[in-house]
Each structure stands twice: as structure tokens, then as C-alpha cells.
């Protein structure tokens, strides 16, 4: 594995689609992905304005290395349907589908995107799909949703709507969410797509954000959503391999891989038994570190 094969999604910053000043600065916030939000953060009265502003931004802004994602309204609504028709011709990197409960919803969205790409002469498969799981039904269907279509690149957890749906509290340490997050992570990685954690909602709690991001990484998430630009740097750091992890990875590769690329079956470093899974993990650590360095 090398850095070219890694698509960093450590931080995904939500930007309200109807806030022109925020949209103008979205590309400068350091997030790996920018989510231009047409859904919950936009009032019903401003849905059309948000759609127009996001279309204008897609045509004019340079987002550099950041992936551009548009979170549309649910396709079960007329607003969501109009969002998709308006946004896809402007070739975002991905569409974030909210409140996904079934694989059929994703396949319908993929069919629509394919038709629009063909109609507007866009490269086939250019716009990917991210699926937001925010309900008990969505979490239980996570394996089917993750494998529903080749365009799917990530499952995104929405804790606020999920907790409301199952009538649970979001407690410190987020222990009440462990079943849901574990289900989503296993489904995502089984399908070879990314798992993205829910935002940390307290804007004035830097220590809490750091703990939440670190826990997300330890659980197996690939990144975490952010609801404010000031959260981005801490999230990026949490999902960046530390110097101790890089040193460990280099030692593992040195022990298990010869200069000619041949692999040893096992090795022992500092009393730790190492074999093929450790080598694979070490290669991923170095690829992530390299990709983050390249991103700057």
C-alpha cells in the first residue's frame, strides 16, 4: 500500500449551503473533505437559495486537494430530488445521502446519478456516494447499504438522529452508541469503504473533542465529521499516525520484509510476536503518514 492509494477522509467539515460567507471560506479550513450542506442546517425557506449558492460555488471555487461533497435532502422528498438534479451536473466529488435506511435507496440514487452523468457528458462514475446512517433501520441495514453499489465510498454516522430514533442518551464516552458504531465500522470495512464518525457537538470543549476523536480512531473509524472550522485541526491530528506509530511501523517492516520485497513469515520485536496482519497494518500506517504529509 502506498500514499497514492489512500484517500484521506480524516476530517469532513459541514458548511451550511445558505451561508455565502462561510461557503466562500470553506476551501481554506484544512479539512480533507468539505460537505456543502443542503439538508438539516438549512431552513425550508432557504432551500432554494442554498441550492443556487452551492451550484455557483461548485462552478467557481478551487478546493485544492479537498474532496467536495454535497449533502442533499432525502430523495423521498421533492426537495431532495431537485437537489440531485441540480447538483450532479456540476460534478461534486460525492453526494452525501441523508437518513439512508435501505440499499434500494442507494441504488436508486446511483441510477439517477448515472443518468445525469450520461445526459451532461460527464465521466462515468465521477460522482461517488456517501451514505449517512441515522436510524435503527439504517444501522441494521449497514452491511447491505455498504455493498449496495460501487459508487459507495463511505458510511457516515449521525448520532443525534440515531439517538432520537432509539430513545437513548448520548453519554460522555459515547458508550450508548457502541453497538451502532461497531456495526457501522464492521459493515464499512467489510465492504472496503470508509467509516466516518458523528460530529462532536460541544464547540467549547477542546478536550472532549480530542477524546472523542481519539476514541473514534481506536474503534476503527477513518475520520470524523466537524460542525465548525475550529474542530478540523484537532480531528486531523487525532487521525494522523503519531511518531511512535510510524517508528513501530518502520521496525515491523524492517523485521518482516527483506530489501528485495520478500516477506518473512514471523518475527519478534521487543517481545511482541509479529506476523502478516502486523505487516499489513504497518504498511497502512506509513501510507497514511505519507498521504498526510503530501496533503500538508
C-alpha positions in Angstrom: 0.0 0.0 0.0 1.3 3.5 -0.9 0.1 7.0 -0.3 -1.4 7.2 -3.8 -3.9 4.5 -2.9 -5.1 6.4 0.2 -7.9 8.9 0.0 -7.7 10.8 3.2 -11.0 11.4 5.0 -9.8 12.3 8.4 -12.0 15.5 8.7 -15.2 16.3 6.9 -16.4 19.8 7.6 -20.1 20.7 7.2 -20.8 24.1 5.7 -24.4 25.4 5.6 -25.4 25.9 2.0 -27.2 29.1 2.6 -24.3 30.9 4.3 -22.5 32.6 1.5 -19.6 33.9 3.7 -19.0 30.5 5.1 -19.1 28.9 1.7 -16.5 31.3 0.4 -14.0 30.3 3.1 -14.8 26.5 3.0 -11.8 25.6 0.9 -9.4 27.3 3.3 -10.3 25.4 6.5 -7.8 22.5 6.1 -10.5 19.7 6.1 -9.9 16.7 3.9 -13.5 16.9 2.7 -15.9 19.8 2.7 -19.6 18.9 2.9 -21.8 21.6 1.4 -24.9 21.1 3.4 -28.4 21.5 1.8 -30.3 19.5 4.5 -30.7 19.9 8.2 -28.6 23.1 8.6 -30.8 24.9 6.1 -34.3 26.2 6.8 -37.2 25.2 4.5 -37.4 28.8 3.4 -33.7 28.9 2.3 -33.6 25.5 0.5 -33.7 27.0 -3.0 -31.2 29.8 -2.1 -28.8 27.2 -0.7 -29.0 25.1 -3.8 -28.2 28.1 -6.0 -25.3 29.1 -3.9 -23.8 25.6 -3.8 -24.1 25.3 -7.6 -22.4 28.6 -8.0 -19.6 27.5 -5.7 -19.1 24.2 -7.5 -18.6 26.1 -10.7 -16.2 28.8 -9.4 -14.3 27.7 -6.3 -10.9 25.9 -6.2 -11.0 23.4 -3.4 -7.4 22.2 -3.9 -6.9 18.7 -2.6 -10.1 18.7 -0.5 -12.9 16.4 -1.6 -16.1 18.3 -2.3 -19.3 16.6 -1.0 -22.8 17.8 -1.2 -25.3 16.7 1.4 -28.7 16.7 -0.3 -32.1 16.4 1.2 -33.7 12.9 1.4 -34.7 11.6 -2.0 -38.1 10.7 -0.5 -38.9 14.5 -0.8 -39.3 16.7 -3.8 -36.6 19.0 -2.4 -34.1 16.1 -2.4 -35.0 15.1 -5.9 -34.5 18.7 -7.1 -31.2 18.8 -5.2 -29.8 15.8 -7.1 -31.0 17.1 -10.5 -29.3 20.5 -9.8 -26.1 19.3 -8.2 -24.9 16.3 -10.2 -24.3 18.2 -13.5 -21.7 20.3 -11.6 -19.6 17.2 -10.8 -19.1 17.2 -7.0 -16.7 14.5 -5.7 -19.6 12.9 -3.9 -23.2 13.1 -2.9 -24.0 12.5 0.8 -27.4 10.8 1.1 -29.0 11.5 4.5 -31.2 9.2 6.5 -30.4 6.1 4.4 -32.4 3.1 5.6 -32.2 0.6 2.8 -29.8 -0.5 0.0 -32.6 0.2 -2.5 -32.4 4.0 -1.7 -28.8 4.0 -2.6 -29.2 2.0 -5.8 -31.9 4.5 -6.9 -29.6 7.4 -6.2 -26.8 5.7 -8.1 -29.2 5.1 -11.1 -30.1 8.8 -11.1 -26.5 10.0 -10.9 -25.6 7.6 -13.8 -28.3 9.0 -16.0 -27.4 12.6 -15.2 -23.7 12.0 -15.9 -24.6 10.5 -19.3 -27.0 13.3 -20.1 -24.5 16.0 -19.3 -21.5 14.2 -20.9 -19.6 13.8 -17.6 -17.1 11.0 -16.9 -19.0 7.9 -15.8 -18.6 7.2 -12.1 -17.1 10.6 -11.3 -19.5 11.4 -8.5 -19.4 9.0 -5.6 -21.9 8.3 -2.9 -21.6 8.6 0.9 -24.4 7.1 3.0 -25.5 8.7 6.3 -26.9 6.2 8.7 -29.1 7.9 11.3 -31.7 5.4 12.4 -32.0 1.9 13.9 -33.1 0.6 10.4 -30.1 2.2 8.8 -27.6 0.7 11.3 -29.2 -2.8 11.0 -29.0 -2.5 7.2 -25.4 -1.2 7.2 -23.9 -4.3 5.5 -26.3 -4.2 2.7 -26.0 -0.4 2.3 -22.2 -0.6 2.2 -22.2 -3.1 -0.6 -25.3 -1.7 -2.4 -23.3 0.0 -5.3 -19.7 0.5 -6.4 -20.2 4.3 -6.1 -20.4 4.0 -2.3 -17.2 5.2 -0.7 -18.2 5.8 2.9 -20.7 5.2 5.7 -21.3 8.3 7.9 -22.8 8.0 11.4 -25.4 10.5 12.5 -25.6 10.2 16.3 -28.2 12.9 17.0 -31.0 11.4 14.8 -30.0 7.9 15.8 -30.2 8.6 19.5 -33.6 10.2 19.0 -34.8 7.2 16.9 -33.8 4.6 19.5 -34.5 6.8 22.5 -31.1 6.7 24.0 -28.9 9.4 25.6 -25.5 10.4 24.1 -23.4 10.0 27.2 -19.9 11.1 27.9 -17.6 8.4 26.4 -20.5 7.6 24.0 -20.9 4.1 25.4 -24.6 4.1 24.5 -23.6 4.3 20.8 -21.0 1.5 20.8 -23.3 -1.1 19.2 -24.3 1.3 16.4 -20.7 2.5 15.7 -19.3 -1.0 15.8 -22.0 -2.2 13.4 -21.3 0.6 11.0 -17.5 0.2 11.2 -17.6 -3.5 10.6 -20.0 -3.1 7.6 -17.8 -0.4 6.1 -14.5 -2.2 6.4 -16.0 -5.5 5.3 -17.1 -3.7 2.1 -13.8 -1.8 1.7 -15.3 1.7 2.2 -14.5 4.3 4.8 -16.3 4.8 8.2 -16.9 8.3 9.3 -17.8 9.2 12.9 -20.5 11.7 14.0 -19.6 15.3 14.9 -18.7 16.4 18.4 -21.5 18.9 19.2 -19.9 20.9 22.0 -17.9 23.7 20.4 -16.3 25.0 23.6 -14.9 21.6 24.8 -11.5 21.1 23.1 -10.5 18.2 25.5 -13.8 16.5 24.9 -13.3 16.8 21.1 -9.8 15.3 21.4 -11.1 12.4 23.4 -14.0 11.7 21.1 -11.8 11.8 18.0 -9.2 9.5 19.6 -11.9 7.1 20.7 -13.3 7.1 17.1 -9.9 6.3 15.7 -9.3 3.5 18.2 -12.7 2.0 17.4 -11.8 1.8 13.7 -13.3 5.0 12.2 -11.3 6.5 9.3 -12.4 10.1 10.1 -14.8 12.3 11.9 -17.3 15.0 10.8 -16.8 18.6 12.0 -19.5 21.2 12.5 -17.1 24.2 13.0 -13.8 25.0 11.3 -12.0 25.2 14.7 -12.6 21.5 15.1 -10.7 20.5 11.9 -7.1 20.7 13.2 -7.8 18.5 16.3 -9.6 15.9 14.2 -6.8 15.8 11.6 -4.2 15.3 14.4 -6.2 12.5 16.0 -6.4 10.5 12.8 -2.7 11.1 11.9 -0.3 8.4 12.9 2.0 9.6 15.6 5.8 9.5 15.5 5.7 6.4 17.8 3.3 4.6 15.5 5.5 5.5 12.5 8.6 4.2 14.3 6.7 1.0 15.2 5.6 0.5 11.6 9.2 1.0 10.3 10.5 -1.6 12.8 7.8 -4.1 11.8 8.5 -3.7 8.1 12.2 -3.9 8.7 11.7 -7.2 10.6 9.2 -8.8 8.2 10.2 -7.5 4.8 13.6 -8.0 3.2 15.2 -5.4 0.8 14.1 -7.5 -2.2 10.5 -7.4 -1.1 10.4 -10.9 0.2 8.3 -11.4 3.3 9.3 -13.3 6.4 6.5 -15.3 8.0 7.1 -14.2 11.6 9.4 -12.1 13.7 9.7 -10.9 17.3 10.4 -7.3 18.3 10.7 -6.3 21.9 8.9 -9.5 23.0 6.0 -8.9 20.6 5.1 -11.6 18.1 4.6 -10.3 14.6 3.1 -11.9 11.5 1.3 -10.9 8.3 -1.5 -8.8 9.9 1.1 -6.7 11.7 2.9 -6.1 8.4 -0.3 -5.1 6.6 -1.1 -2.7 9.5 2.4 -1.2 9.4 2.2 -0.6 5.7 -1.1 1.3 6.2 0.3 3.4 9.0 3.2 4.5 6.7 0.8 5.1 3.8 -1.5 7.3 6.0 1.5 9.2 7.3 2.8 9.8 3.8 -0.6 10.8 2.4 -1.0 13.3 5.3 2.5 14.7 4.7 1.7 15.2 1.0 -1.6 16.9 1.9 0.4 19.4 4.0 
